[in-house]
């Protein structure tokens, strides 16, 4: 068994028994009345947990109840906390001595979300990722792979959530060789596009599958540079996998459509479309959302999603665009179990996808408005400046 699939225990089994049961569900896309009832009970426990330990959240619960979202549960309190709140405030529901991991959401400049995790919270989130990878057959302990990571090369002071996540994803298949696209220089990071091209050329001649992880913009710029240099298409070994995350923030003017981008990856690297998946997640909400083979971001059993009007924050029906509202009782370290993201999204019922999964799925349409807030992808995009 992969160690990230091993059992994890909540901080207080008596207070959080339903949270434990919910997060112990092994099937990542289970649905039905029992799962819904368990989710509602777990959210009630999470609300009580944070109210007892966070004056901020206790006061929030005293406000008039938010408009309930049917997709979350009519009887489930899910007070709305903007993700941007964590860029300006450090709010914990655990003693500082119980902090197991501290991650930030942005680069070396700009506003940073300061998120703190106890061991349960981060291990629980990692187990969710492992179960989804296991669901898709992507845990291959007997098959070494070559990694090309479009993320930050680790450095002693680096606490970025994306770097932590991408390096963690390397635990699902043993590494034969690893290449980082954003190389640590001693004073920061630089995008090494020629190093990425050389790695792809080298990996294409190897017999091990390749796993490409990280920011999609960097992969696109690598392929664009290959074409500009007149280099022939490559064919990565069978079993190669592309799992992207972080979006195109900061480079929307050069973003290409998803279908066009995936076709570019298939054409220039030989990776079939069903082995190219985007993901969504954030340091404020670590539940993983991974595309199915039809490229839909389905909501796993451990969370619920809603879309709220950008003016009134009232829940919107399927198909309409608004702020993405993500809810999960898994987190015990910070009252971030009901977060309104800065992303515009629309929600759809599972049956509109066509894949075997029946949970709701959402489409992210970009960031709402213009803000000084910066994410990892924004900071990383600055490293692309000057590239053509």
C-alpha positions as CSV (number, residue, x, y, z in Angstrom):
1,X,0.0,0.0,0.0
2,X,1.2,3.5,-0.8
3,X,2.0,5.2,2.5
4,X,-0.3,8.1,1.6
5,X,-3.3,5.7,1.6
6,X,-2.5,4.7,5.2
7,X,-5.1,5.5,8.0
8,X,-5.0,8.9,9.6
9,X,-6.7,9.9,12.8
10,X,-8.5,13.2,13.6
11,X,-7.2,15.3,16.5
12,X,-10.2,14.3,18.7
13,X,-12.1,11.2,17.7
14,X,-15.0,12.0,20.1
15,X,-15.6,15.5,18.7
16,X,-14.9,14.6,15.0
17,X,-16.2,11.1,14.5
18,X,-18.2,12.0,11.4
19,X,-15.3,14.0,10.0
20,X,-13.2,10.8,10.4
21,X,-15.8,8.7,8.8
22,X,-16.3,11.1,5.8
23,X,-12.5,11.4,5.2
24,X,-12.2,7.6,5.5
25,X,-14.5,7.0,2.5
26,X,-12.2,5.3,0.1
27,X,-14.2,5.7,-3.1
28,X,-13.4,9.3,-4.2
29,X,-16.6,9.9,-6.2
30,X,-19.2,8.1,-4.1
31,X,-22.7,9.6,-4.1
32,X,-26.1,9.0,-2.4
33,X,-28.2,9.9,0.6
34,X,-25.8,8.2,3.1
35,X,-22.9,10.2,1.8
36,X,-24.9,13.4,1.9
37,X,-26.0,12.8,5.5
38,X,-22.5,12.0,6.6
39,X,-21.2,15.2,5.0
40,X,-23.8,17.3,6.8
41,X,-22.9,15.7,10.1
42,X,-19.2,16.2,9.5
43,X,-19.8,19.9,8.6
44,X,-21.7,20.4,11.9
45,X,-18.8,18.9,13.8
46,X,-16.3,21.1,11.9
47,X,-18.4,24.2,12.7
48,X,-18.5,23.3,16.4
49,X,-14.7,22.6,16.4
50,X,-13.7,25.9,14.9
51,X,-16.3,27.9,16.9
52,X,-14.8,26.6,20.2
53,X,-11.2,27.4,19.1
54,X,-11.5,30.5,16.9
55,X,-13.1,33.7,18.1
56,X,-13.2,34.8,14.5
57,X,-15.3,31.9,13.4
58,X,-17.5,31.9,16.6
59,X,-18.4,35.5,15.7
60,X,-19.0,34.6,12.1
61,X,-21.6,32.0,13.2
62,X,-23.5,34.7,15.1
63,X,-24.1,36.6,11.8
64,X,-27.3,36.0,9.9
65,X,-27.1,32.6,8.2
66,X,-25.9,32.6,4.6
67,X,-28.2,31.6,1.9
68,X,-27.9,27.8,1.8
69,X,-26.7,26.2,-1.4
70,X,-28.7,23.0,-2.4
71,X,-25.5,21.4,-3.7
72,X,-23.9,21.8,-0.3
73,X,-27.0,20.9,1.8
74,X,-30.0,23.0,2.8
75,X,-29.4,22.3,6.5
76,X,-25.6,22.8,6.5
77,X,-24.2,26.0,7.8
78,X,-21.3,27.1,5.6
79,X,-20.4,30.7,6.6
80,X,-18.7,32.4,3.7
81,X,-15.0,33.2,4.2
82,X,-13.2,34.8,1.2
83,X,-10.0,33.1,0.3
84,X,-8.4,36.6,0.2
85,X,-9.1,36.8,3.9
86,X,-6.2,34.5,4.6
87,X,-3.9,36.9,2.7
88,X,-4.3,39.4,5.4
89,X,-5.0,37.4,8.6
90,X,-3.5,34.5,10.4
91,X,-6.4,32.7,12.0
92,X,-5.7,29.3,13.7
93,X,-7.9,26.8,15.4
94,X,-5.0,25.0,17.0
95,X,-2.1,26.0,19.2
96,X,1.0,27.2,17.3
97,X,2.9,24.2,18.8
98,X,0.6,21.9,16.9
99,X,1.4,23.4,13.5
100,X,2.9,20.6,11.4
101,X,3.3,22.5,8.1
102,X,3.2,26.1,7.1
103,X,2.6,27.0,3.4
104,X,2.1,30.2,1.5
105,X,0.3,30.8,-1.8
106,X,2.3,33.3,-3.6
107,X,5.9,34.1,-4.8
108,X,8.6,36.3,-3.3
109,X,6.5,39.5,-3.6
110,X,2.9,40.3,-3.3
111,X,0.2,39.3,-0.8
112,X,0.5,35.7,0.6
113,X,-2.0,33.4,2.1
114,X,-0.5,32.1,5.3
115,X,-2.0,28.6,5.8
116,X,-1.1,26.4,8.8
117,X,-1.7,22.7,8.9
118,X,-1.8,20.2,11.7
119,X,-0.8,16.7,10.8
120,X,-4.3,15.4,10.4
121,X,-5.2,18.1,7.9
122,X,-2.3,17.8,5.6
123,X,-2.2,14.0,5.8
124,X,-5.9,13.9,5.1
125,X,-5.6,16.1,2.0
126,X,-2.7,14.0,0.8
127,X,-4.7,10.8,1.2
128,X,-7.5,12.4,-0.9
129,X,-4.9,12.9,-3.7
130,X,-3.7,9.4,-3.3
131,X,-7.2,7.9,-3.6
132,X,-7.9,9.9,-6.7
133,X,-4.6,8.8,-8.3
134,X,-5.4,5.2,-7.2
135,X,-8.8,5.6,-8.8
136,X,-7.3,6.4,-12.1
137,X,-4.5,3.8,-11.9
138,X,-1.7,6.4,-11.5
139,X,0.0,4.8,-8.5
140,X,2.7,2.6,-10.0
141,X,5.2,1.6,-7.4
142,X,6.8,-0.9,-9.7
143,X,7.2,1.4,-12.7
144,X,9.9,4.1,-12.5
145,X,9.2,7.3,-14.4
146,X,11.1,10.4,-15.5
147,X,9.7,13.6,-14.0
148,X,9.5,17.1,-15.6
149,X,8.2,19.4,-12.9
150,X,6.9,22.8,-14.1
151,X,7.2,24.1,-10.5
152,X,9.8,25.6,-8.2
153,X,13.0,23.7,-7.5
154,X,13.1,23.2,-3.7
155,X,15.1,25.7,-1.7
156,X,15.7,25.8,2.1
157,X,13.3,28.7,2.6
158,X,10.7,27.7,0.0
159,X,7.2,27.2,1.5
160,X,5.1,27.5,-1.6
161,X,2.1,25.2,-1.8
162,X,2.6,24.4,-5.4
163,X,6.2,23.3,-4.9
164,X,5.1,21.1,-2.0
165,X,2.2,19.6,-4.0
166,X,4.2,18.8,-7.1
167,X,7.1,17.2,-5.2
168,X,4.5,15.2,-3.2
169,X,3.0,13.9,-6.5
170,X,6.3,12.3,-7.2
171,X,5.6,9.8,-4.4
172,X,3.2,7.8,-6.6
173,X,5.8,6.5,-9.0
174,X,9.5,6.0,-8.2
175,X,11.7,8.6,-9.9
176,X,14.4,7.5,-12.4
177,X,15.3,11.2,-13.1
178,X,13.8,14.5,-12.2
179,X,14.1,17.9,-13.9
180,X,12.7,21.2,-12.5
181,X,11.7,23.9,-14.9
182,X,12.0,26.7,-12.3
183,X,15.6,26.4,-11.2
184,X,16.8,27.8,-7.9
185,X,19.5,30.4,-8.4
186,X,20.4,31.2,-4.8
187,X,18.5,34.4,-4.9
188,X,15.3,33.3,-6.6
189,X,14.1,31.1,-9.5
190,X,14.6,31.2,-13.3
191,X,12.6,29.4,-16.0
192,X,15.1,27.0,-17.7
193,X,13.2,26.5,-21.1
194,X,16.3,24.9,-22.8
195,X,16.8,22.6,-19.9
196,X,13.1,21.5,-20.3
197,X,13.6,20.9,-24.0
198,X,16.8,18.9,-23.4
199,X,15.0,16.8,-20.7
200,X,12.1,16.0,-23.0
201,X,14.4,15.0,-25.8
202,X,16.4,12.8,-23.4
203,X,13.3,11.2,-21.9
204,X,11.8,10.5,-25.3
205,X,14.8,8.2,-25.9
206,X,14.4,6.4,-22.6
207,X,12.0,3.5,-22.0
208,X,10.5,4.9,-18.8
209,X,7.2,6.8,-18.9
210,X,7.4,10.5,-18.3
211,X,5.3,12.4,-15.8
212,X,4.9,16.2,-16.5
213,X,3.5,18.1,-13.5
214,X,2.9,21.8,-12.7
215,X,1.9,25.1,-14.4
216,X,0.4,24.7,-17.9
217,X,1.8,28.0,-19.1
218,X,5.4,26.7,-18.8
219,X,4.7,23.5,-20.7
220,X,3.0,25.6,-23.5
221,X,6.0,27.9,-23.7
222,X,8.3,25.0,-23.9
223,X,6.4,23.5,-26.8
224,X,6.1,26.9,-28.4
225,X,9.9,27.3,-28.2
226,X,10.4,23.8,-29.6
227,X,8.3,24.8,-32.6
228,X,10.1,28.1,-33.1
229,X,13.4,26.3,-33.1
230,X,12.2,23.9,-35.8
231,X,12.6,20.8,-33.6
232,X,10.7,17.7,-34.6
233,X,7.8,16.4,-32.5
234,X,8.7,13.8,-29.8
235,X,7.0,10.7,-28.8
236,X,7.2,10.1,-25.1
237,X,7.1,6.5,-23.9
238,X,3.7,4.7,-23.5
239,X,2.2,5.4,-20.1
240,X,3.4,9.0,-19.9
241,X,1.1,11.3,-17.9
242,X,0.6,15.1,-17.8
243,X,-1.1,16.5,-14.7
244,X,-1.3,20.2,-14.7
245,X,-2.3,22.8,-12.1
246,X,-2.0,26.5,-11.3
247,X,-3.7,27.9,-14.3
248,X,-2.5,30.7,-16.6
249,X,-2.8,33.6,-14.2
250,X,-0.6,36.5,-15.2
251,X,-0.4,35.3,-18.8
252,X,-4.0,35.3,-19.9
253,X,-3.0,37.4,-23.0
254,X,-1.0,34.4,-24.3
255,X,-3.3,31.6,-23.0
256,X,-4.7,29.2,-25.6
257,X,-7.9,27.2,-25.3
258,X,-7.8,23.9,-23.4
259,X,-8.6,21.8,-26.4
260,X,-6.0,23.5,-28.5
261,X,-3.4,23.1,-25.7
262,X,-4.1,19.5,-25.2
263,X,-3.9,18.9,-28.9
264,X,-0.5,20.7,-28.9
265,X,0.7,18.3,-26.2
266,X,-0.5,15.3,-28.1
267,X,1.0,16.5,-31.4
268,X,4.4,17.5,-30.0
269,X,4.9,14.9,-27.2
270,X,2.7,12.0,-28.3
271,X,0.7,11.9,-25.0
272,X,-2.9,10.9,-25.7
273,X,-5.7,13.2,-24.6
274,X,-7.0,11.0,-21.8
275,X,-3.5,11.1,-20.2
276,X,-3.6,14.9,-20.0
277,X,-5.4,16.2,-17.0
278,X,-5.8,19.6,-15.4
279,X,-6.5,20.1,-11.7
280,X,-7.8,22.7,-9.4
281,X,-6.9,23.4,-5.8
282,X,-5.4,26.0,-3.6
283,X,-3.4,26.4,-0.4
284,X,-6.6,27.7,1.3
285,X,-8.6,24.6,0.2
286,X,-6.4,21.6,-0.3
287,X,-9.1,19.2,-1.5
288,X,-8.0,18.0,-5.0
289,X,-10.2,18.5,-8.0
290,X,-8.8,16.4,-10.9
291,X,-10.2,16.2,-14.4
292,X,-11.9,13.0,-15.6
293,X,-11.1,11.5,-19.0
294,X,-13.6,14.0,-20.5
295,X,-11.7,16.8,-18.8
296,X,-14.3,17.8,-16.3
297,X,-13.4,18.8,-12.7
298,X,-15.6,16.6,-10.7
299,X,-16.3,17.2,-7.0
300,X,-15.0,14.4,-4.8
301,X,-17.1,12.9,-2.0
302,X,-15.2,14.7,0.7
303,X,-16.3,18.2,-0.5
304,X,-19.2,20.1,-2.0
305,X,-19.2,23.0,-4.5
306,X,-21.5,25.9,-5.2
307,X,-21.5,29.0,-7.3
308,X,-22.5,32.3,-5.8
309,X,-23.6,35.6,-7.3
310,X,-20.8,38.1,-7.4
311,X,-23.0,40.9,-6.1
312,X,-25.3,39.2,-3.6
313,X,-23.4,35.9,-2.8
314,X,-26.7,34.1,-3.2
315,X,-26.3,30.6,-4.7
316,X,-26.8,30.3,-8.4
317,X,-28.4,27.5,-10.4
318,X,-26.4,25.1,-12.6
319,X,-24.8,26.8,-15.6
320,X,-24.6,30.3,-14.3
321,X,-21.3,32.0,-13.5
322,X,-20.3,33.3,-10.1
323,X,-17.8,33.0,-7.3
324,X,-16.7,29.4,-6.7
325,X,-17.7,28.3,-3.2
326,X,-15.9,25.2,-1.9
327,X,-16.8,23.4,1.3
328,X,-15.1,20.5,3.2
329,X,-14.9,19.7,6.9
330,X,-11.5,18.0,6.5
331,X,-9.5,21.0,7.9
332,X,-9.1,21.3,11.6
333,X,-6.2,23.7,11.8
334,X,-7.7,26.9,10.3
335,X,-11.4,27.8,9.8
336,X,-11.1,27.4,6.1
337,X,-13.8,24.7,5.7
338,X,-16.1,27.0,3.7
339,X,-14.1,29.2,1.3
340,X,-15.3,31.6,-1.4
341,X,-12.6,31.6,-4.0
342,X,-11.7,34.6,-6.2
343,X,-12.4,32.4,-9.3
344,X,-15.4,32.7,-11.5
345,X,-16.9,29.3,-12.2
346,X,-20.1,27.5,-13.3
347,X,-21.4,24.2,-11.9
348,X,-23.0,21.4,-13.8
349,X,-24.7,18.1,-12.7
350,X,-22.7,14.9,-13.1
351,X,-24.9,13.5,-15.8
352,X,-24.0,16.3,-18.2
353,X,-20.4,15.0,-18.4
354,X,-20.8,11.6,-20.0
355,X,-18.0,9.9,-18.0
356,X,-18.8,7.2,-15.4
357,X,-18.6,9.7,-12.5
358,X,-22.0,11.1,-11.2
359,X,-20.8,13.9,-9.0
360,X,-21.2,17.6,-9.9
361,X,-18.4,19.2,-11.9
362,X,-17.4,22.8,-12.5
363,X,-15.6,24.9,-15.0
364,X,-13.3,27.7,-14.0
365,X,-13.6,30.8,-16.2
366,X,-10.8,32.8,-14.7
367,X,-10.2,35.2,-11.8
368,X,-12.9,37.7,-10.8
369,X,-12.0,41.4,-11.4
370,X,-8.6,43.0,-11.1
371,X,-6.8,42.6,-7.9
372,X,-3.3,43.1,-6.4
373,X,-3.6,39.6,-4.9
374,X,-1.1,37.3,-6.4
375,X,-0.9,33.5,-6.6
376,X,2.0,31.1,-7.2
377,X,1.0,31.1,-10.9
378,X,1.1,34.9,-11.0
379,X,4.6,35.0,-9.5
380,X,5.8,32.2,-11.7
381,X,4.4,34.0,-14.8
382,X,6.7,36.8,-14.2
383,X,9.6,34.5,-14.9
384,X,8.2,34.2,-18.4
385,X,8.6,37.9,-19.1
386,X,10.8,38.5,-22.1
387,X,10.1,35.1,-23.7
388,X,8.7,35.1,-27.1
